[in-house]
């Protein structure tokens, strides 16, 4: 059976309550599907009305009616403000069936609190409360996520999403601040080591960053090209030469002394330290670039260097007061072994290179980095078209 696409739409309430990480954790750890796209967006009233109309036409059941009414009331703009929704795009065999099983159905029966479980996403994050005075009347409904039941519905919706995203920026702006001069933006990358296999790890890291109280205003799945990785990490190459070349050179000298059984003359020793040390630092830089793009600089043609790499990351943009410092405090220092307990890198990092996440170290770095990875562009719409055709 061939792979298909389906989606999970995370509601504005779920995003506002910082439950996005928990939702993503369930979706990644309880299915074998691949997350191939993610886009935060603020839909128009016209788009949501059409989306709700399509949901309502898919069946006579109470669940469809509840979801359509919810979409019209809560996904569409209110009081002049559009609200953030998040589209997560998954690919694999039977994606609708698997995503629905993980998200859960809308159970319209009256369930006692003690009989509830947290098995599905909706078990944990959704609410369906009936009026005490009128047991047949729903007084509060929050589904947490919306997900299509059938592949034909997923295909139809995804084509509409692709059309809607065309020409729209990836960064959403739906709120103004009393003092905009105090507001910073910062960039976070969940590195390739988080995506080697399906696990709850990416979602857990997002949950950890949510403790900052900052707003997420942009998300995308990204594959660094070799050219992007070289530009992004370019400043690191000189730092490696300055800080590590001498150390690498001394290590090489110690190995030669042990193997040869004598100490090299001063002039030869100096040459070894300088030459091997610099080459080792360059190799360290090449390893970082390969880790981020899946390609080594010395094994890639100029044409292939511009193509998306073989490994993926997730890029998130956060906004708020002191955003750079708040994110880096939760991230922890570069070396996971030196990171304080409770930080992202201490929990999930392996070493200085495989340290699970990157965050801009200044507003100037954010401005440079966002241009390299093109944060205002998202490939989600093109992924849909490539897979569905048209």
CORQUI-V591094 format. One record per pair of residues at least 4 apart in sequence whose C-alpha atoms are under 8 Angstrom apart, sorted by the first residue. I is the first residue (numbers start at 1). J is the second residue. D is the distance in Angstrom with one decimal. If there is no record, write none. Layout:
i=[I/I]
j=[J/J]
d=[D/D]
This chain:
i=[1/2/2/3/3/3/3/4/4/4/4/4/4/5/5/5/5/5/5/5/5/5/6/6/6/6/6/6/6/6/6/6/7/7/7/7/7/7/7/7/7/7/8/8/8/8/8/8/8/8/9/9/9/9/9/9/9/10/10/10/10/10/10/10/10/10/10/11/11/11/11/11/11/11/11/11/12/12/12/12/12/12/12/13/13/13/14/14/14/14/14/14/15/15/15/15/15/18/18/19/19/19/20/20/20/20/21/21/21/21/21/21/21/22/22/22/22/23/23/23/24/24/24/24/25/25/25/25/25/25/25/26/26/26/26/26/27/27/27/27/28/28/28/28/28/28/28/29/29/29/30/31/31/31/31/32/32/33/33/33/33/33/34/34/34/34/35/35/35/35/36/36/36/36/36/36/37/37/37/37/37/37/37/37/38/38/38/38/38/38/38/38/39/39/39/39/39/39/39/39/39/40/40/40/40/40/40/40/40/40/40/40/41/41/41/41/41/41/41/42/42/42/42/42/42/43/43/43/43/43/43/43/43/43/44/44/44/44/45/45/45/45/46/47/47/48/48/48/48/48/49/49/49/49/50/51/51/51/51/52/52/52/52/52/52/53/53/54/55/55/55/55/55/56/56/56/56/56/58/59/60/60/61/62/62/63/63/63/63/64/65/66/66/67/67/67/68/69/70/70/70/70/71/71/72/74/75/75/76/76/77/77/77/78/81/81/82/83/84/84/89/90/91/94/95/96/96/96/96/96/96/96/97/97/97/98/99/99/100/100/100/100/100/101/101/102/102/103/103/103/103/103/104/104/104/104/105/106/106/108/110/111/111/112/116/117/117/118/118/118/119/119/120/121/121/121/122/122/122/122/122/125/125/126/126/126/126/127/127/127/127/128/128/128/128/128/128/129/129/129/129/130/130/130/130/130/130/130/131/131/131/131/131/148/148/149/149/150/151/152/153/154/155/155/156/157/158/158/159/159/159/159/160/161/161/162/162/162/162/162/162/163/164/165/166/169/169/169/170/170/170/170/170/170/170/171/171/171/171/171/171/172/172/173/176/177/179/182/182/182/183/183/183/183/183/184/184/184/184/184/184/184/185/185/185/185/185/185/185/185/186/186/186/186/186/186/186/186/186/186/186/187/187/187/187/187/187/187/187/187/188/188/188/188/188/188/188/188/189/189/189/189/189/189/189/190/190/190/190/190/190/190/190/191/191/191/191/191/191/191/191/192/192/192/192/192/192/192/193/193/194/194/194/194/195/195/195/195/200/201/202/203/204/205/205/206/207/208/208/208/209/209/209/210/212/212/212/214/214/214/214/214/215/215/215/216/216/216/216/217/217/217/217/218/218/218/218/218/219/219/219/219/220/220/220/220/220/221/221/221/221/222/222/222/222/223/223/223/223/223/223/223/224/224/224/224/224/224/224/224/224/224/225/225/225/225/225/225/225/226/226/226/226/226/226/226/226/226/226/226/226/226/226/227/227/227/228/228/228/228/229/229/229/229/229/230/230/231/232/232/233/233/234/235/236/236/237/237/237/237/238/239/239/240/240/240/240/240/240/241/241/241/241/241/241/242/243/244/244/244/245/245/245/245/245/245/245/245/245/246/246/246/246/246/247/247/248/248/248/248/248/248/249/249/249/249/249/249/249/249/249/250/250/250/251/252/252/252/252/252/253/253/253/253/254/255/256/256/257/257/257/257/258/264/264/265/266/267/268/269/270/271/272/272/273/274/275/276/277/278/279/280/281/282/283/284/285/286/286/286/287/287/288/288/289/289/289/289/289/290/290/290/290/291/292/292/293/293/293/293/293/294/294/294/295/295/295/295/296/300/300/301/302/303/315/318/319/322/323/324/324/324/324/324/324/325/325/326/327/327/328/328/328/328/328/329/330/330/330/331/331/331/331/331/331/332/332/332/332/332/332/332/333/333/333/334/334/334/334/335/335/335/335/335/336/336/336/336/336/336/336/337/337/338/339/339/339/340/341/341/342/342/343/344/344/344/344/345/345/345/345/345/348/348/349/349/349/350/350/350/351/360/360/360/361/361/362/363/364/365/366/367/368/369/370/370/371/379/380/381/382/383/384/384/385/385/386]
j=[93/92/93/91/92/93/94/91/92/93/94/95/387/89/90/91/92/95/154/155/384/387/89/90/91/95/96/148/151/154/155/158/87/88/89/90/96/99/147/148/154/158/87/88/89/99/145/146/147/148/85/86/87/88/145/146/147/14/15/20/85/86/87/88/144/145/146/15/75/84/85/86/143/144/145/146/16/74/75/83/84/85/86/17/142/144/18/19/20/125/144/145/19/20/84/85/86/207/210/23/125/207/24/203/206/207/25/202/203/204/205/206/207/26/203/204/207/27/121/203/28/200/202/203/29/199/200/201/202/203/204/30/102/120/121/200/31/99/102/103/32/33/34/35/198/199/200/198/199/200/102/98/99/102/198/92/198/90/91/92/93/95/90/91/92/198/88/89/90/91/89/90/91/221/380/383/88/89/90/220/221/379/380/383/86/87/88/89/219/220/221/380/86/87/88/170/218/219/220/378/380/84/85/86/87/170/171/172/217/218/219/220/84/85/86/87/170/171/172/82/83/84/85/172/174/47/48/75/76/77/82/83/84/85/48/76/77/82/49/72/76/77/50/51/164/52/71/72/75/76/53/71/72/76/54/55/68/71/157/56/67/68/69/71/72/57/68/58/59/64/65/67/68/60/64/65/67/68/64/64/64/65/65/66/108/67/106/107/108/68/69/70/141/71/143/146/72/73/74/75/141/142/75/76/76/78/83/85/82/83/81/82/83/82/174/175/174/174/172/174/380/95/95/98/99/100/147/148/149/150/151/154/101/149/150/102/103/147/104/105/147/148/149/105/120/120/121/120/121/122/145/147/120/121/122/123/122/122/143/128/130/115/116/116/123/123/124/122/123/124/123/124/124/125/126/144/126/127/143/144/145/143/144/141/142/143/144/140/141/142/143/138/139/140/141/142/143/138/139/140/141/134/135/136/137/138/139/140/135/136/137/138/139/153/154/153/154/154/155/156/157/158/159/388/160/161/162/384/163/384/385/388/164/165/381/166/380/381/382/384/385/381/168/381/381/376/377/378/218/219/220/375/376/377/378/217/218/219/317/375/376/217/218/217/180/183/183/320/321/322/319/320/321/322/323/319/320/321/322/323/324/363/317/318/319/320/323/324/363/366/317/318/319/323/324/327/359/360/362/363/366/315/316/317/318/359/360/366/369/370/315/316/317/318/357/358/359/360/313/314/315/316/357/358/359/194/202/313/314/315/356/357/358/195/292/312/313/314/356/357/358/196/291/292/311/312/313/356/354/356/201/202/313/356/199/202/312/313/204/205/206/207/208/209/344/210/211/330/343/344/327/330/331/214/326/327/330/318/319/320/321/323/318/319/320/316/317/318/319/316/317/318/319/315/316/317/318/375/314/315/316/317/314/315/316/375/378/312/313/314/315/312/313/314/315/293/308/309/310/311/312/313/228/229/292/293/308/309/311/312/313/373/229/293/305/306/307/308/309/230/289/290/293/294/295/296/297/304/305/306/307/308/309/231/305/306/232/306/372/373/233/234/289/292/293/234/289/372/369/372/237/289/238/239/240/285/241/281/282/285/242/243/244/244/245/281/282/284/285/245/246/277/278/281/282/246/247/248/277/281/249/273/274/276/277/278/279/280/281/250/273/274/277/278/251/277/252/273/276/277/280/281/253/272/273/274/275/276/277/278/280/254/273/277/255/256/272/273/276/277/257/269/272/273/258/259/260/261/261/262/263/264/262/268/269/269/270/271/272/273/274/275/276/277/277/278/279/280/281/282/283/284/285/286/287/288/289/290/296/297/291/296/292/353/293/294/295/296/297/294/295/296/297/295/311/312/308/309/310/311/312/309/310/311/299/300/309/310/300/304/305/305/306/307/375/323/323/326/327/328/359/360/361/362/363/329/361/330/331/359/332/333/359/360/361/343/342/343/344/343/344/345/357/358/359/336/339/340/343/344/345/346/338/339/345/339/345/352/355/339/345/351/352/355/345/346/349/350/351/352/355/346/351/346/343/345/346/346/346/347/346/347/347/348/349/356/357/349/350/355/356/357/355/356/354/355/356/354/355/356/355/365/366/369/365/366/366/367/368/369/370/371/372/373/374/375/375/383/384/385/386/387/388/389/389/390/390]
d=[6.7/7.7/6.4/6.2/4.4/4.7/7.5/5.5/5.5/6.1/6.9/6.6/7.6/6.9/5.7/4.5/6.7/6.5/7.5/7.4/7.7/7.4/6.0/5.5/6.6/5.7/5.9/7.6/7.2/5.4/7.3/7.7/6.8/5.5/4.6/5.8/7.8/7.9/6.3/7.4/7.0/7.8/6.0/5.2/6.7/7.5/6.5/5.9/5.0/7.9/6.9/5.7/4.7/6.4/5.4/5.0/6.4/6.5/7.0/7.4/5.8/5.0/6.4/7.7/6.4/4.6/6.6/6.4/7.1/7.6/5.3/6.9/7.9/5.7/5.6/7.5/6.0/7.5/6.8/6.0/5.2/5.0/7.9/6.1/8.0/7.2/6.4/5.3/6.3/7.8/5.6/7.8/5.9/5.5/7.3/7.3/7.9/7.1/6.1/6.3/7.9/7.4/6.2/7.4/7.6/7.5/6.1/7.5/3.9/5.8/7.3/5.0/4.9/6.4/5.8/6.8/6.9/6.4/6.4/7.3/6.1/7.3/7.6/5.1/5.9/6.9/4.0/6.8/6.8/4.5/6.5/5.7/7.1/8.0/7.0/6.6/6.1/7.1/6.5/7.8/7.3/7.3/7.8/7.7/5.3/5.5/6.0/5.5/4.3/5.1/6.8/6.5/7.5/7.6/7.8/7.5/6.8/6.0/5.6/5.0/7.5/6.9/5.4/5.2/6.5/7.8/7.2/5.9/4.6/6.6/5.7/5.7/6.7/6.7/7.9/7.9/6.0/4.8/7.1/6.5/5.3/7.4/5.2/7.6/7.1/5.6/4.6/6.0/6.2/4.9/5.9/6.6/5.7/5.3/6.8/6.9/7.2/5.5/5.6/7.2/7.0/6.5/5.8/4.4/6.4/6.9/7.5/7.1/7.0/5.8/5.9/8.0/5.6/5.5/6.3/7.9/7.3/7.8/6.2/5.5/5.3/4.8/6.2/6.8/7.6/6.4/6.7/7.2/6.5/7.6/6.7/7.2/7.7/7.6/6.4/6.2/6.6/7.0/6.1/7.9/4.9/6.0/6.4/6.2/7.8/5.9/6.7/6.1/6.7/5.8/6.1/7.9/6.0/7.8/6.3/6.4/7.9/7.8/7.7/6.2/7.7/4.4/7.1/5.9/6.2/6.4/6.8/6.6/7.8/6.1/7.8/7.3/5.7/7.6/5.5/5.7/7.9/5.6/7.1/6.3/7.0/7.5/6.8/6.1/7.6/6.2/6.0/7.9/7.4/6.1/6.1/6.0/7.9/6.1/7.6/7.7/6.4/6.3/5.7/7.5/7.5/7.7/5.0/6.9/5.7/7.9/6.5/7.3/6.6/7.0/5.2/4.1/6.1/6.6/6.5/7.8/6.1/6.9/7.7/7.9/7.8/7.0/6.5/6.3/5.9/6.0/7.7/6.4/5.7/6.0/6.1/7.5/6.2/6.8/7.6/6.3/6.0/7.3/5.5/7.0/6.5/7.4/6.5/7.6/7.5/5.4/6.4/5.4/4.7/5.8/7.3/7.6/5.3/6.4/5.6/7.2/7.5/7.7/7.5/7.5/7.8/6.5/6.9/6.8/7.2/6.0/7.5/7.9/4.7/4.8/6.0/7.2/6.4/5.9/7.4/7.7/4.5/7.6/6.4/6.3/7.5/7.6/5.9/7.7/5.3/4.7/5.0/7.2/5.5/5.0/6.4/7.1/8.0/5.9/4.6/6.6/7.8/5.9/5.7/5.1/6.4/7.5/5.7/6.8/5.7/4.3/5.2/6.9/5.3/7.3/5.6/5.9/5.2/6.1/5.6/7.2/7.7/6.4/6.1/6.2/6.1/6.0/6.3/7.1/6.6/6.2/6.1/6.7/6.3/7.0/7.4/7.9/6.2/6.1/7.3/6.4/7.5/4.4/7.4/6.6/7.3/7.5/7.9/6.4/7.0/5.1/6.2/7.9/6.0/7.5/8.0/6.6/4.4/5.5/6.0/5.6/4.7/7.9/7.9/7.2/5.6/5.3/6.5/7.1/7.5/7.9/7.5/7.8/5.6/7.4/6.8/4.9/4.6/6.9/7.5/5.7/5.5/5.8/6.1/5.4/7.0/7.0/6.8/5.6/4.5/6.7/6.1/7.1/7.1/7.3/5.8/5.4/6.6/6.2/5.5/8.0/7.1/5.9/7.9/6.8/5.6/7.1/6.0/4.8/6.5/5.6/5.5/6.0/7.7/7.2/5.7/5.2/6.3/7.8/7.0/5.5/4.5/6.8/6.5/5.6/4.6/6.5/5.4/5.0/6.5/6.7/7.1/5.5/5.1/6.5/6.2/4.6/6.8/7.7/7.0/7.5/5.0/7.0/5.3/5.2/7.2/6.7/7.3/6.5/6.1/5.5/5.3/7.6/6.9/6.2/6.5/6.1/7.9/6.5/7.9/7.8/7.0/7.3/6.1/6.2/6.4/6.2/6.3/6.4/6.5/6.2/7.0/7.2/8.0/7.1/6.5/6.4/7.8/6.7/6.0/6.8/7.8/6.1/5.7/5.3/7.8/6.9/5.5/5.2/6.5/7.0/5.8/4.6/6.4/7.7/5.7/5.9/6.8/7.8/5.5/4.9/7.3/7.6/7.2/5.6/4.6/6.5/5.8/5.4/6.8/7.9/6.3/6.9/5.9/4.5/6.3/5.7/5.2/5.8/6.8/6.8/5.2/5.2/7.0/6.0/4.6/6.1/5.9/6.0/6.6/4.9/5.7/5.3/7.6/7.2/7.8/7.7/6.3/5.7/6.1/5.5/5.3/4.4/4.7/6.1/7.1/7.8/5.6/7.9/6.2/7.6/7.0/8.0/4.8/6.4/7.5/7.7/6.6/6.3/5.3/5.6/5.9/7.7/6.3/7.0/5.9/7.9/5.6/6.6/6.4/5.4/6.3/7.3/6.5/6.5/7.2/7.4/7.9/6.9/6.1/7.4/6.4/7.6/6.9/5.8/6.1/6.0/8.0/5.3/6.8/5.6/7.8/7.7/7.4/4.9/8.0/7.8/5.9/5.4/7.3/7.7/7.7/6.1/7.4/6.3/6.0/7.8/7.3/7.8/4.0/5.0/7.9/6.8/5.5/6.2/6.4/7.0/5.6/7.9/6.3/7.0/6.3/7.5/7.2/4.8/6.4/7.5/6.2/6.5/3.8/6.4/7.5/5.5/4.0/7.7/8.0/6.2/5.9/7.7/6.4/6.3/7.5/7.2/7.1/7.9/6.2/6.8/6.8/6.7/6.3/6.1/5.7/7.9/5.5/5.4/5.5/7.1/7.4/6.1/5.5/6.0/6.1/6.4/6.2/6.2/6.2/5.8/5.6/7.5/5.4/6.1/6.3/5.9/6.2/6.2/6.2/6.2/6.3/6.3/6.2/6.5/6.4/6.1/6.1/6.4/6.0/7.2/6.3/6.4/6.0/7.6/7.1/6.6/7.5/4.7/4.6/4.8/7.5/7.6/7.1/7.9/7.8/4.8/6.2/5.9/7.7/5.7/4.9/5.5/7.2/6.8/6.8/7.3/6.5/6.2/6.1/6.1/7.2/7.4/8.0/6.9/6.0/6.1/6.1/6.3/7.8/6.6/6.4/6.1/7.0/6.0/7.8/6.6/6.1/7.1/6.0/7.8/6.4/7.9/7.3/7.5/7.8/5.1/6.3/5.4/4.8/5.9/7.4/8.0/7.6/7.5/5.2/6.7/5.4/6.4/5.7/7.1/6.8/5.4/7.3/7.6/7.6/5.7/6.9/6.5/7.7/6.0/4.7/7.2/5.0/4.8/5.3/6.5/5.9/6.7/6.5/6.6/7.4/7.7/6.7/6.5/5.2/6.4/6.0/7.4/6.7/6.6/6.2/6.0/7.3/7.7/7.8/4.4/8.0/5.8/6.3/7.3/7.2/6.2/6.1/4.0/5.1/5.5/5.7/7.7/5.6/5.6/5.3/7.7/6.2/7.6/6.3/6.4/6.5/5.9/5.8/6.6/6.7/6.5/5.7/5.4/6.8/6.2/6.4/6.4/6.0/6.2/5.9/7.8/5.0/5.6/7.5]
